[in-house]
Amino acid sequence: MRSADTSKPPYVAKVESIEAAGSRGTNVRVRVRWYYRPEESIGGRRPFHGSKEVFLSDHYDVQSADTIEGKCNVHSFRSYTKLDSVNAEDFFCRFDYKSASGSFVPDRIAVFCKCEMPYNPDDLMIQCEECSDWYHS
């Protein structure tokens, strides 16, 4: 969805419903559930957040259908990591985000490496052949 600030990337939203109002249905509105980017959340972007990561929020809104710029695909984290290639319209979501409290569901995820950071699909990780643990390069 188009941002009013053209220096910012488009917003990502899930269309929940479409309504046509006015004479002959000329005023089309969409009810959306917003995805937040890490930098839009309380706590901001962390090193383990992927560049294409978004959080499904509990924030709903009604917008003009004219603000829709195009279709994107929000994958589960697991299916995103199995994509053969990631396109501009591909994103992934591994957290639900409670916008009022700034809390996440789940509130914990698996950590890897000696640094004890969650997996970031943008970073190379190597599996040890001896112990099968995963490490950053």
Backbone as a chain_set.jsonl record, in Angstrom:
{"seq": "MRSADTSKPPYVAKVESIEAAGSRGTNVRVRVRWYYRPEESIGGRRPFHGSKEVFLSDHYDVQSADTIEGKCNVHSFRSYTKLDSVNAEDFFCRFDYKSASGSFVPDRIAVFCKCEMPYNPDDLMIQCEECSDWYHS", "coords": {"N": [[0.852, -1.165, 0.0], [0.516, 2.189, -0.783], [2.636, 4.645, 0.608], [2.192, 7.795, 2.199], [4.434, 9.296, 2.41], [6.75, 9.557, 0.077], [9.426, 8.866, 0.209], [9.623, 6.65, 1.727], [9.363, 3.031, 1.849], [6.67, 1.093, 0.29], [3.792, 0.241, 2.287], [3.022, -2.899, 3.884], [0.263, -4.988, 3.825], [-2.448, -7.116, 4.776], [-5.224, -7.891, 2.956], [-8.362, -7.948, 4.25], [-11.075, -7.632, 3.689], [-13.232, -6.376, 1.048], [-15.016, -3.515, 0.165], [-17.616, -1.891, -1.579], [-18.838, 1.307, -2.054], [-21.036, 4.167, -2.411], [-22.522, 5.679, -5.374], [-23.07, 3.281, -7.83], [-20.971, 1.786, -6.812], [-18.508, 3.136, -6.797], [-16.73, 4.057, -4.903], [-14.391, 2.365, -3.6], [-13.35, 0.528, -0.849], [-10.938, -0.977, 1.3], [-10.578, -3.302, 3.889], [-7.925, -3.727, 5.988], [-5.276, -5.637, 7.497], [-2.481, -4.745, 9.133], [0.956, -5.316, 8.381], [3.95, -4.928, 10.152], [7.149, -3.487, 9.698], [10.369, -4.327, 11.089], [11.672, -1.923, 11.98], [9.518, -0.29, 12.465], [8.404, -1.146, 14.747], [8.146, -1.32, 18.361], [11.21, -1.263, 19.914], [12.58, -1.682, 17.595], [14.669, -2.473, 14.67], [16.591, -5.434, 14.802], [19.752, -7.245, 14.86], [19.191, -9.873, 13.974], [16.939, -9.722, 12.422], [15.618, -10.266, 9.253], [16.087, -8.71, 6.032], [13.736, -8.738, 4.608], [11.768, -9.163, 6.433], [8.658, -9.061, 8.11], [6.087, -8.262, 10.519], [3.055, -9.662, 11.509], [0.462, -7.71, 12.538], [-1.89, -6.679, 15.135], [-3.288, -4.58, 14.276], [-5.805, -3.066, 12.602], [-7.394, -1.503, 9.761], [-9.198, 0.754, 7.585], [-8.897, 1.478, 4.23], [-8.606, 3.398, 1.187], [-9.064, 1.723, -1.883], [-7.52, 2.686, -3.881], [-5.001, 3.138, -2.897], [-3.604, 0.837, -3.095], [-0.741, -0.648, -4.3], [0.208, -2.961, -5.431], [0.525, -6.575, -5.529], [1.876, -8.612, -2.979], [3.788, -11.314, -1.553], [3.551, -12.871, 1.484], [5.347, -15.025, 3.228], [5.525, -17.937, 5.381], [8.123, -18.263, 7.816], [9.536, -20.657, 7.525], [8.776, -21.562, 4.913], [9.758, -19.441, 3.416], [12.544, -19.65, 3.732], [13.002, -21.802, 2.143], [12.622, -21.028, -0.444], [13.552, -20.971, -3.876], [14.413, -18.673, -5.161], [14.348, -15.304, -4.086], [12.075, -12.814, -4.635], [11.271, -9.337, -5.37], [8.7, -8.945, -4.396], [8.415, -10.749, -2.337], [8.127, -11.543, 1.092], [8.689, -12.372, 4.58], [7.224, -13.763, 7.562], [7.578, -14.336, 10.949], [6.664, -13.706, 13.407], [3.861, -12.623, 15.36], [2.625, -9.408, 16.071], [1.847, -7.356, 18.734], [0.532, -4.359, 18.638], [-0.169, -2.311, 20.505], [1.081, -2.971, 22.943], [3.603, -3.652, 22.156], [4.553, -6.217, 22.166], [5.569, -9.574, 21.221], [4.511, -12.575, 19.552], [5.532, -15.753, 18.779], [7.183, -15.206, 21.969], [9.721, -16.008, 22.226], [12.41, -17.451, 20.364], [14.311, -20.014, 18.673], [17.845, -20.033, 19.183], [21.145, -19.728, 17.754], [24.606, -20.633, 17.181], [27.64, -19.38, 18.776], [27.115, -16.814, 19.457], [24.517, -16.753, 20.187], [22.216, -15.886, 18.722], [19.099, -15.52, 16.981], [18.201, -17.143, 13.876], [19.001, -15.481, 10.889], [17.879, -15.148, 7.719], [19.288, -13.741, 5.811], [21.953, -13.951, 6.378], [24.888, -15.929, 6.08], [25.121, -19.24, 7.26], [26.806, -21.96, 8.757], [26.867, -25.471, 9.029], [28.193, -27.541, 11.48], [29.965, -30.465, 10.851], [30.625, -32.325, 12.74], [29.239, -31.873, 15.262], [26.756, -31.032, 14.427], [25.677, -28.543, 15.002], [24.74, -25.139, 14.218], [26.5, -22.362, 12.866], [27.477, -18.912, 12.525], [29.359, -17.569, 9.795]], "CA": [[0.0, 0.0, 0.0], [1.316, 3.395, -0.977], [2.892, 5.514, 1.743], [2.061, 9.222, 1.887], [5.812, 9.767, 2.31], [7.315, 8.824, -1.063], [10.79, 8.414, 0.493], [9.5, 5.388, 2.463], [8.85, 1.922, 1.019], [5.233, 0.855, 0.465], [3.382, -0.546, 3.442], [2.571, -4.256, 3.601], [-0.986, -5.241, 4.541], [-3.266, -8.25, 4.351], [-6.59, -7.44, 2.68], [-9.331, -8.79, 4.954], [-12.343, -7.556, 2.969], [-13.364, -5.294, 0.075], [-16.364, -2.954, 0.203], [-17.894, -0.857, -2.582], [-19.872, 2.241, -1.588], [-21.31, 5.245, -3.353], [-23.331, 5.293, -6.527], [-22.431, 2.29, -8.705], [-19.8, 1.194, -6.176], [-17.307, 3.827, -7.26], [-15.835, 4.308, -3.78], [-14.001, 1.034, -3.115], [-12.534, 0.565, 0.368], [-10.443, -2.279, 1.723], [-10.243, -3.464, 5.315], [-6.619, -4.38, 5.993], [-4.535, -5.932, 8.723], [-1.144, -4.268, 8.801], [2.238, -5.914, 8.742], [4.93, -3.915, 10.544], [8.563, -3.784, 9.511], [11.02, -4.242, 12.412], [11.957, -0.545, 12.393], [8.253, 0.348, 12.842], [7.951, -1.75, 16.001], [8.844, -0.913, 19.578], [12.449, -2.049, 19.993], [13.268, -1.469, 16.328], [15.332, -3.552, 13.936], [17.674, -6.134, 15.502], [20.653, -7.907, 13.895], [18.661, -11.133, 13.45], [15.81, -9.489, 11.526], [15.941, -10.296, 7.843], [15.726, -7.49, 5.3], [12.378, -8.902, 4.082], [10.941, -9.614, 7.542], [7.542, -8.243, 8.572], [5.346, -8.855, 11.633], [1.603, -9.517, 11.383], [0.014, -6.979, 13.727], [-3.307, -6.671, 15.505], [-3.726, -3.248, 13.85], [-6.694, -3.106, 11.436], [-7.693, -0.173, 9.242], [-9.92, 0.798, 6.317], [-8.168, 2.341, 3.305], [-9.096, 3.453, -0.185], [-8.425, 0.733, -2.749], [-6.584, 3.41, -4.74], [-3.66, 3.141, -2.306], [-2.953, -0.453, -3.36], [0.273, -0.549, -5.354], [0.41, -4.258, -6.065], [0.418, -7.765, -4.699], [3.113, -9.201, -2.473], [3.61, -12.625, -0.929], [4.15, -12.995, 2.811], [5.537, -16.452, 3.48], [5.97, -18.332, 6.714], [9.582, -18.265, 7.873], [10.013, -21.934, 6.99], [8.639, -21.619, 3.445], [10.64, -18.415, 2.844], [13.925, -20.161, 3.694], [13.083, -22.86, 1.126], [12.424, -20.474, -1.786], [14.709, -21.052, -4.766], [14.863, -17.293, -5.327], [13.497, -14.325, -3.407], [11.753, -11.699, -5.52], [10.959, -8.071, -4.698], [7.384, -9.009, -3.741], [8.442, -11.787, -1.299], [8.437, -11.178, 2.466], [8.39, -13.476, 5.492], [6.718, -13.4, 8.884], [7.72, -15.387, 11.964], [6.093, -13.189, 14.65], [2.701, -11.744, 15.435], [3.026, -8.223, 16.826], [0.77, -6.647, 19.457], [0.972, -2.979, 18.438], [-0.363, -1.465, 21.687], [2.046, -3.301, 23.993], [4.931, -3.882, 21.588], [4.976, -7.593, 22.451], [5.596, -10.499, 20.094], [4.116, -13.974, 19.733], [6.033, -16.184, 20.081], [8.086, -14.247, 22.598], [11.068, -16.597, 22.183], [12.688, -18.325, 19.227], [15.577, -20.739, 18.789], [19.077, -19.296, 18.927], [22.21, -20.541, 17.184], [25.962, -20.092, 17.195], [28.149, -18.917, 20.07], [26.539, -15.484, 19.713], [23.153, -16.999, 20.668], [21.272, -15.055, 17.976], [18.201, -16.265, 16.102], [18.611, -17.257, 12.475], [18.667, -14.425, 9.934], [18.059, -15.778, 6.415], [20.206, -12.952, 4.984], [23.326, -14.252, 6.775], [25.383, -17.288, 5.848], [25.391, -20.068, 8.433], [27.486, -23.202, 8.402], [26.594, -26.533, 9.989], [29.355, -28.341, 11.862], [29.76, -31.878, 10.513], [30.852, -33.142, 13.925], [28.193, -31.744, 16.288], [25.521, -30.648, 13.732], [25.238, -27.198, 15.381], [24.867, -24.123, 13.173], [27.323, -21.216, 13.244], [27.712, -17.865, 11.539], [30.704, -17.743, 9.224]], "C": [[0.899, 1.229, 0.0], [1.419, 4.206, 0.315], [2.695, 6.961, 1.304], [3.437, 9.86, 1.721], [6.511, 8.95, 1.223], [8.757, 8.373, -0.844], [10.788, 7.086, 1.249], [9.01, 4.287, 1.532], [7.349, 1.761, 1.22], [4.966, 0.048, 1.739], [2.93, -1.925, 2.973], [1.335, -4.515, 4.458], [-1.67, -6.47, 3.955], [-4.682, -7.735, 4.15], [-7.556, -8.449, 3.312], [-10.684, -8.798, 4.239], [-12.319, -6.346, 2.037], [-14.813, -4.834, 0.088], [-16.491, -1.896, -0.889], [-19.038, -0.002, -2.069], [-20.077, 3.314, -2.64], [-22.146, 4.741, -4.509], [-22.507, 4.395, -7.446], [-21.132, 1.717, -8.13], [-18.491, 1.832, -6.571], [-16.297, 4.108, -6.157], [-15.474, 2.963, -3.153], [-13.03, 1.194, -1.951], [-12.1, -0.856, 0.697], [-10.169, -2.24, 3.22], [-8.964, -4.277, 5.348], [-6.136, -4.652, 7.409], [-3.076, -5.645, 8.388], [-0.047, -5.233, 9.226], [3.16, -4.765, 9.104], [6.313, -4.395, 10.137], [9.235, -3.65, 10.879], [11.257, -2.808, 12.886], [10.698, 0.231, 12.775], [7.734, -0.16, 14.174], [8.71, -1.148, 17.18], [10.068, -1.824, 19.714], [13.258, -1.968, 18.712], [13.892, -2.704, 15.708], [16.493, -4.093, 14.761], [18.539, -6.857, 14.483], [20.087, -9.193, 13.276], [17.446, -10.945, 12.54], [16.285, -9.488, 10.086], [15.476, -9.022, 7.153], [14.298, -7.542, 4.774], [11.395, -9.359, 5.168], [9.87, -8.582, 7.893], [6.823, -8.997, 9.685], [3.86, -8.619, 11.41], [1.068, -8.897, 12.665], [-1.467, -7.194, 14.0], [-3.933, -5.323, 15.144], [-4.515, -3.381, 12.541], [-7.035, -1.682, 11.023], [-8.541, -0.325, 7.982], [-9.245, 1.85, 5.447], [-8.875, 2.369, 1.951], [-8.353, 2.408, -1.01], [-7.415, 1.395, -3.681], [-5.166, 3.415, -4.186], [-2.923, 1.821, -2.532], [-2.005, -0.294, -4.538], [0.469, -1.863, -6.089], [0.271, -5.377, -5.052], [1.807, -8.17, -4.229], [2.773, -10.543, -1.84], [4.312, -12.616, 0.416], [4.152, -14.472, 3.156], [5.768, -16.702, 4.966], [7.503, -18.346, 6.667], [10.141, -19.526, 7.219], [9.917, -21.977, 5.463], [9.53, -20.585, 2.764], [12.07, -18.943, 2.707], [14.097, -21.265, 2.655], [12.849, -22.338, -0.295], [13.702, -20.624, -2.608], [15.289, -19.674, -5.034], [13.85, -16.379, -4.655], [13.317, -13.137, -4.34], [11.386, -10.467, -4.704], [9.647, -8.143, -3.927], [7.312, -10.067, -2.636], [8.885, -11.211, 0.042], [8.239, -12.424, 3.321], [7.981, -12.935, 6.85], [6.911, -14.584, 9.828], [7.154, -14.96, 13.318], [4.757, -12.504, 14.395], [3.113, -10.606, 16.356], [1.808, -7.554, 17.432], [1.159, -5.17, 19.491], [0.829, -2.091, 19.684], [0.712, -1.708, 22.741], [3.47, -3.464, 23.457], [5.446, -5.288, 21.834], [4.826, -8.472, 21.213], [5.102, -11.869, 20.51], [4.705, -14.752, 18.567], [7.012, -15.16, 20.653], [9.518, -14.768, 22.681], [11.195, -17.43, 20.917], [14.058, -18.954, 19.418], [16.755, -19.834, 18.457], [20.158, -20.268, 18.468], [23.557, -19.892, 17.457], [26.388, -19.744, 18.628], [27.554, -17.574, 20.449], [25.106, -15.568, 20.236], [22.135, -16.038, 20.055], [20.341, -15.957, 17.174], [18.713, -16.243, 14.665], [18.107, -16.075, 11.658], [18.911, -15.006, 8.547], [18.965, -14.994, 5.466], [21.669, -13.291, 5.258], [23.671, -15.716, 6.507], [25.586, -17.992, 7.177], [25.942, -21.398, 7.943], [27.197, -24.24, 9.475], [27.866, -27.343, 10.223], [29.057, -29.818, 11.568], [29.903, -32.784, 11.722], [29.678, -33.103, 14.903], [26.822, -31.379, 15.723], [24.951, -29.303, 14.182], [25.498, -26.239, 14.236], [25.619, -22.909, 13.713], [27.346, -20.192, 12.127], [29.135, -18.033, 11.013], [31.744, -17.018, 10.059]], "O": [[1.91, 1.283, 0.701], [0.43, 4.423, 1.015], [2.998, 7.313, 0.164], [3.595, 10.837, 0.99], [6.826, 7.778, 1.432], [9.271, 7.576, -1.629], [11.837, 6.46, 1.397], [8.327, 4.56, 0.545], [6.806, 2.241, 2.215], [5.812, -0.72, 2.196], [2.512, -2.103, 1.829], [1.354, -4.291, 5.668], [-1.486, -6.807, 2.786], [-5.28, -7.197, 5.081], [-7.569, -9.629, 2.962], [-11.359, -9.825, 4.184], [-11.518, -5.426, 2.199], [-15.732, -5.651, 0.03], [-15.577, -1.098, -1.096], [-20.087, -0.522, -1.691], [-19.365, 3.356, -3.643], [-22.442, 3.551, -4.618], [-21.373, 4.726, -7.793], [-20.29, 1.219, -8.876], [-17.47, 1.151, -6.67], [-15.128, 4.37, -6.442], [-16.182, 2.481, -2.27], [-12.024, 1.897, -2.051], [-12.81, -1.817, 0.404], [-9.606, -1.278, 3.744], [-8.909, -5.382, 4.809], [-6.533, -3.993, 8.37], [-2.512, -6.237, 7.468], [-0.116, -5.869, 10.277], [3.154, -3.734, 8.432], [6.61, -5.586, 10.225], [8.727, -2.935, 11.743], [11.065, -2.508, 14.064], [10.802, 1.311, 13.356], [6.729, 0.34, 14.68], [9.772, -0.548, 17.015], [9.939, -3.046, 19.632], [14.474, -2.159, 18.726], [13.673, -3.828, 16.159], [17.273, -3.336, 15.341], [18.106, -7.066, 13.35], [20.471, -9.558, 12.165], [16.971, -11.913, 11.946], [17.24, -8.794, 9.738], [14.574, -8.339, 7.638], [13.702, -6.496, 4.517], [10.322, -9.878, 4.86], [10.144, -7.384, 7.962], [6.932, -10.219, 9.787], [3.447, -7.489, 11.15], [1.198, -9.473, 13.745], [-2.189, -7.801, 13.21], [-4.995, -4.974, 15.659], [-3.964, -3.759, 11.508], [-6.971, -0.761, 11.838], [-8.594, -1.401, 7.386], [-9.044, 2.985, 5.881], [-9.645, 1.468, 1.621], [-7.145, 2.232, -0.85], [-6.538, 0.716, -4.217], [-4.219, 3.671, -4.929], [-1.745, 1.703, -2.196], [-2.4, 0.133, -5.623], [0.858, -1.867, -7.256], [-0.053, -5.156, -3.886], [2.783, -8.085, -4.974], [1.604, -10.86, -1.622], [5.519, -12.384, 0.492], [3.103, -15.087, 3.349], [6.154, -15.801, 5.71], [8.096, -18.432, 5.592], [11.102, -19.465, 6.452], [10.867, -22.382, 4.794], [10.01, -20.82, 1.655], [12.729, -18.712, 1.693], [15.226, -21.626, 2.322], [12.875, -23.116, -1.248], [14.804, -20.428, -2.095], [16.507, -19.514, -5.125], [12.649, -16.651, -4.657], [14.293, -12.529, -4.78], [11.213, -10.548, -3.488], [9.495, -7.471, -2.907], [6.245, -10.263, -2.053], [9.879, -10.49, 0.126], [7.688, -13.419, 2.852], [8.334, -11.821, 7.236], [6.464, -15.696, 9.544], [7.155, -15.743, 14.268], [4.55, -11.886, 13.35], [3.862, -10.813, 17.311], [0.852, -7.227, 16.729], [2.016, -4.771, 20.28], [1.65, -1.196, 19.884], [1.201, -0.764, 23.362], [4.433, -3.417, 24.223], [6.647, -5.534, 21.724], [4.07, -8.163, 20.292], [5.249, -12.278, 21.662], [4.39, -14.421, 17.424], [7.592, -14.357, 19.922], [10.417, -14.067, 23.145], [10.228, -18.035, 20.454], [14.864, -18.486, 20.223], [16.675, -18.984, 17.57], [20.101, -21.465, 18.75], [23.634, -18.748, 17.907], [25.588, -19.809, 19.562], [27.492, -17.23, 21.629], [24.546, -14.565, 20.679], [21.307, -15.455, 20.755], [20.743, -17.035, 16.735], [19.554, -15.421, 14.301], [16.932, -15.715, 11.727], [20.053, -15.33, 8.222], [19.371, -15.518, 4.429], [22.538, -12.955, 4.453], [22.845, -16.611, 6.686], [26.151, -17.423, 8.111], [25.591, -21.887, 6.869], [27.265, -23.951, 10.67], [28.526, -27.774, 9.278], [28.027, -30.348, 11.986], [29.364, -33.89, 11.736], [29.177, -34.144, 15.325], [25.828, -31.41, 16.449], [23.842, -28.951, 13.78], [26.358, -26.481, 13.39], [25.413, -22.482, 14.849], [27.249, -20.531, 10.948], [30.004, -18.572, 11.7], [32.931, -17.052, 9.733]]}, "num_chains": 1, "name": "protein.A"}
